[in-house]
Amino acid sequence: QSHAGEPVQLDTAIGWATEAIGGATPSTATGGGGLSPTSLEFALRLRMAAVEGSLSLYNLVCAVAHSAHHRSHGHAPFVVPGGVKSLERIVFKTATKYGCDFSRCTDVSRCTVVASSLAAVLAIVSGLLNSAATVVVRCKNRFDSEYDAKPSGGYLDCQLLLLFRGGDGDPWRLGEVQVNLEEMVAIKEREGGGHSAFKFARSLAVFDPKTYVYSGPWSEEACAQMAAGVLLVVDMREGRVEGAERAEALAEAVRSPKCRTSVLNLRHCDLGPTGGTALAKALCVNRKITKIELGANDFTAEGGAAIAEMLRTNSTITILDVQKNNPGQSAAAIADALKTNT
């Protein structure tokens, strides 16, 4: 992040870091040797440099982890050397994410530190931040309480992109260090699941927002994806969910035990009293949705009464919009339900 607290581009951050240590550039730090960063020769040179770089990174991180162990409780952390990223994966990642600029593929040299507790994670990360042999360029702290791990299936770690060198005369290189908990690593290594499932999901772009965020009119496909737990954010505003059949399909998706949708926008969808009632009954059992917008759906008193009843059992929703629904006398019931809703 910049000094003002605003996020900056990774290239800019690497530029600042390499300028601070003097002499290195993003290109030389990745081992490209002055070649065009869009050439396959650069990618090959990148892998060759990463062989030596991975050994230096492993030794450096082992020393930091050993020192950190004396400042935290629990048994000693252990460092798992990461294999040099394959050429196929480098090419695929660079082509799909970085516009064929191989100098932006910064995790070719990598390793993982497995810690026994969050206190140990903190000690290790602090050690890397304070080491004279490292300059941390970026930190992704997925242990942060504000981090939403649902798109990645609950995966948590602290990932550091850093410049490092093995000794005073060695060149600065780029590498990636993941600091993780024993429990999470055990899940990753589980046969038939864990990291193999993650890699399969990644190949299907499951972690791309385009995959788990839907914005558009009502459709059977969107309802099916909600019911299956694929969609986390659904925006069907002005999508005309008119008719009992469509409303029931939407309610079934919300009622599904696999549904993981947390944000649902149904403003101006012509749900009417029947649709409002069906949705309210589904929300009585849903424990995933935290924000739902239901304004301008003409629920009338019938739908309003169902919303009031739902509020007596559902304490998961923290943001609810039911404006412009002509609730009649049920408005008082909604207000009374909100008084006891916790």
Secondary structure, DSSP 8 states (H G I E B T S, - for coil): --TTS----HHHHHHHHHHHHSS--HHHHTT-TTS-TTSHHHHHHHHHHHHHHHHHHHHHHHHHHHHHHTTSSSS--EEEE-----HHHHHHHHHHHSTT-GGG---SSEEEEEESSHHHHHHHHHHHHH-TTEEEEEEEETTSTT---GGGTT---EEEEEEE-SSTTS--EEEEEEEEEHHHHHHHTSTTSHHHHHHHHHHTTTTSHHHHEEESS--HHHHHHHHHT--SEEE-TT----SHHHHHHHHHHHH-TT----EEE-TT---HHHHHHHHHHHHTT--S--EEE--SS--HHHHHHHHHHHHTT-----EEE--SS--TTHHHHHHHHHHH--
